[in-house]
Amino acid sequence: QSHDLEVRNAFSGTRLVHKADLRNYYYQHSREATEQAFRRFLYGLEKRQTIIAVGAGGYEFHDRSSQQTTKKKLFPPNGSQELASLNKSVQAAFPYIQYLCWETRALHEFMLHQPGQNIFIVEAEKDVCESVFYHLRQQNPGKVFLDPDRLMMERYVLHQTDAILVSRLITQSPRKIICGLPFPKLEKVLVDIFVDEKKYYSFQGEELVLIFENAFSSYLISEITLFRYAGRRKASKKLRQFISTQTQVELSD
């Protein structure tokens, strides 16, 4: 932990630092200048929340002198045992594809009115999306839906217990690997429910405002990651306007 202050001082005035810069710093200041030692060093900084990964090889420093910030924690995306089983099923059948799994239950802690239904979300590369759909449908007959619109959501999805929605994965989606399984970061989930109003219409309105306010107040959220991904979904400006005018969240810039 003695390294933390030294690292902060070395990059003083910088909120975002790239992995390559941290590697150069470590190699210059450490006797054990190996890649394995550097990974341990990097892991320690992340574990103590000195830095937070924001994607694309970037890390963000957080102001630990702020009492509000120190109360926040990293969002745990791993979810239920059912989600883990679904995740492993996709991984076993398609070991070489890019995909993500999460469940809408993850949003319930941020909401005032608790939904009576939990929906599993599976996102896969465009070329294999249908194959993933047929694979899961065979295992879960009647519960799997491919890129449903609002009408399908109302007529079929919401009448199923633990429905599974399969859709195309947006490239460069913020994700985190836990126990070898890929999960979306909270920043991605927030952007998706904001953009995909038809799919996530039960999370709109006042509930959407509450979700954003409670998520920002409870967890460490990287605005860089949030708006970079929103930009990929062509919604960065709209999202910033929503947060600034509809919520009590104070953005850093």
C-alpha positions in Angstrom: 0.0 0.0 0.0 3.0 2.3 0.4 3.1 2.4 -3.4 -0.3 4.0 -3.7 0.8 7.5 -2.6 3.9 7.3 -4.8 1.8 6.4 -7.8 -0.6 9.2 -7.2 2.2 11.7 -6.8 3.8 10.4 -10.0 0.6 11.0 -11.9 -0.6 14.0 -10.0 -3.0 16.2 -11.9 -4.0 13.2 -14.0 -7.3 11.4 -13.5 -6.9 9.0 -16.4 -3.8 6.9 -16.9 -3.0 4.3 -19.5 -1.8 0.8 -18.7 1.4 1.4 -20.7 2.2 4.5 -18.5 1.7 2.4 -15.3 3.9 -0.3 -16.8 6.7 2.2 -17.6 6.4 3.7 -14.1 6.7 0.2 -12.5 9.6 -0.9 -14.6 11.5 2.3 -13.7 10.8 2.1 -9.9 10.9 -1.7 -9.2 13.7 -4.1 -8.7 11.5 -7.0 -9.9 10.8 -5.6 -13.4 8.9 -8.6 -14.9 5.4 -8.7 -16.5 4.2 -11.1 -13.8 5.3 -8.7 -11.0 3.7 -5.8 -12.8 0.4 -7.6 -13.0 0.5 -8.2 -9.2 1.3 -4.5 -8.7 -1.6 -3.5 -11.0 -4.0 -6.0 -9.2 -3.1 -4.5 -5.9 -3.9 -1.0 -7.1 -7.3 -2.1 -8.4 -8.1 -4.2 -5.3 -7.4 -1.2 -3.0 -9.5 1.0 -5.4 -6.6 3.3 -6.0 -7.4 2.9 -9.7 -10.5 1.7 -11.5 -10.3 0.1 -15.0 -12.3 2.1 -17.5 -11.7 0.0 -20.6 -9.4 0.2 -23.6 -6.3 -0.1 -21.4 -7.2 2.9 -19.3 -7.4 3.4 -15.5 -9.0 6.2 -13.6 -7.7 7.6 -10.3 -10.3 8.3 -7.6 -10.1 10.9 -4.9 -9.9 8.9 -1.7 -9.9 12.1 0.3 -13.6 12.5 -0.6 -15.8 11.0 2.0 -18.6 10.5 -0.5 -16.3 8.5 -2.8 -14.9 6.2 -0.1 -18.4 5.1 0.7 -18.8 3.8 -2.8 -17.9 0.3 -3.9 -17.4 -1.7 -7.1 -20.6 -3.1 -8.6 -20.8 -6.9 -8.2 -22.2 -8.1 -11.6 -21.9 -11.9 -11.0 -25.5 -12.3 -10.0 -27.5 -15.5 -9.2 -26.6 -19.2 -9.6 -29.1 -19.4 -12.5 -27.2 -16.7 -14.3 -23.9 -18.4 -13.7 -25.4 -21.7 -15.2 -26.7 -19.8 -18.2 -23.3 -18.1 -18.7 -21.4 -21.4 -18.5 -23.9 -23.0 -21.0 -23.1 -20.3 -23.6 -19.4 -20.5 -22.9 -19.3 -24.3 -23.2 -21.3 -24.3 -26.5 -19.5 -21.3 -28.0 -16.0 -21.2 -26.4 -14.5 -18.7 -28.9 -17.1 -16.0 -29.3 -17.5 -12.7 -27.6 -20.6 -12.5 -25.5 -22.1 -11.2 -22.2 -24.8 -12.3 -19.8 -26.6 -10.4 -17.1 -30.0 -10.3 -15.4 -32.4 -7.5 -14.7 -32.5 -8.5 -11.1 -29.3 -6.5 -10.8 -31.3 -3.3 -11.2 -33.9 -4.1 -8.5 -31.8 -2.6 -5.7 -32.0 0.8 -7.4 -35.7 0.8 -7.8 -38.7 1.9 -5.8 -41.3 -0.5 -7.2 -39.8 -4.0 -7.4 -40.6 -5.9 -10.6 -42.1 -9.3 -10.1 -40.1 -10.7 -13.0 -36.4 -11.4 -13.6 -35.2 -11.4 -17.2 -31.9 -12.9 -18.4 -30.0 -10.9 -21.1 -27.6 -12.7 -23.4 -25.7 -10.6 -25.9 -23.5 -12.3 -28.6 -21.6 -11.4 -31.7 -23.8 -10.6 -34.7 -22.7 -13.7 -36.7 -23.6 -16.2 -34.0 -26.5 -14.5 -32.4 -29.1 -16.8 -34.0 -27.0 -19.9 -33.2 -26.9 -18.9 -29.5 -30.7 -18.3 -29.6 -31.4 -21.8 -31.0 -29.0 -23.4 -28.6 -30.7 -21.8 -25.6 -34.2 -22.3 -26.9 -33.4 -26.0 -27.1 -32.5 -26.0 -23.4 -35.2 -23.6 -22.3 -38.3 -24.2 -24.6 -40.8 -21.3 -24.7 -38.6 -19.0 -22.6 -36.0 -17.7 -25.1 -36.7 -14.7 -27.4 -34.5 -13.2 -30.2 -34.2 -9.4 -30.1 -37.9 -8.8 -29.1 -39.7 -5.6 -29.8 -42.1 -4.0 -27.3 -45.2 -5.9 -28.7 -43.4 -9.2 -28.2 -42.3 -8.1 -24.8 -45.9 -7.3 -23.8 -47.5 -10.4 -25.4 -45.0 -13.1 -24.6 -41.9 -12.2 -22.6 -43.6 -10.6 -19.6 -45.8 -13.7 -19.2 -42.8 -16.0 -18.8 -40.9 -16.7 -15.6 -37.2 -16.1 -16.0 -37.4 -15.3 -19.7 -34.1 -15.2 -21.7 -33.5 -12.4 -24.3 -30.9 -12.9 -26.9 -29.6 -9.9 -28.9 -26.5 -8.6 -30.8 -23.5 -7.6 -28.7 -22.3 -4.0 -29.3 -18.6 -4.1 -30.0 -16.3 -2.7 -27.3 -19.0 -3.2 -24.7 -17.6 -2.5 -21.2 -17.2 -5.9 -19.5 -15.5 -7.6 -16.6 -14.3 -11.2 -16.3 -15.2 -13.0 -13.1 -14.2 -16.6 -12.5 -13.6 -16.9 -16.2 -17.1 -15.7 -17.2 -17.9 -12.3 -18.9 -20.3 -9.9 -17.3 -21.2 -6.3 -18.4 -20.0 -3.4 -16.3 -22.6 -1.3 -14.6 -21.8 1.6 -17.1 -23.0 -0.6 -20.0 -26.1 -1.7 -18.2 -27.1 1.9 -17.5 -26.5 3.0 -21.1 -28.5 0.0 -22.5 -31.6 0.5 -20.4 -31.5 4.2 -21.4 -31.1 3.5 -25.1 -33.2 0.4 -25.5 -36.5 1.9 -24.3 -38.6 -0.8 -26.1 -36.8 -3.7 -24.5 -36.5 -2.1 -21.1 -39.6 -0.1 -21.0 -40.5 -1.3 -17.5 -37.4 0.6 -16.3 -38.3 3.9 -17.9 -39.8 7.1 -16.4 -39.3 7.8 -12.7 -37.7 4.4 -12.2 -35.0 5.2 -14.7 -34.2 8.4 -12.8 -34.0 6.5 -9.5 -31.8 3.8 -11.1 -29.3 6.3 -12.2 -29.3 8.3 -9.0 -29.0 5.3 -6.8 -26.4 3.6 -9.0 -24.2 6.7 -8.9 -24.6 7.2 -5.2 -23.8 3.6 -4.3 -21.2 2.5 -6.7 -18.0 3.7 -8.4 -19.0 4.7 -12.0 -16.5 5.8 -14.6 -18.0 8.7 -16.6 -15.3 8.0 -19.2 -16.5 4.5 -19.7 -20.2 5.5 -19.5 -20.0 8.2 -22.2 -17.6 6.3 -24.4 -20.0 3.4 -24.6 -22.9 5.8 -25.0 -21.1 7.3 -27.9 -20.9 3.9 -29.6 -24.6 3.7 -29.2 -24.9 7.2 -30.6 -26.5 8.5 -27.4 -23.8 10.3 -25.6 -25.3 13.8 -25.9 -28.8 12.6 -25.1 -27.6 10.6 -22.0 -25.6 13.6 -20.7 -28.6 15.8 -21.1 -30.8 13.3 -19.3 -28.4 13.0 -16.4 -27.9 16.7 -16.1 -31.6 17.8 -16.4 -33.6 14.9 -15.0 -31.5 13.5 -12.2 -29.7 14.8 -9.1 -26.4 13.2 -10.3 -23.5 15.7 -10.5 -21.2 14.9 -13.4 -17.5 15.7 -13.0 -17.5 17.8 -16.2 
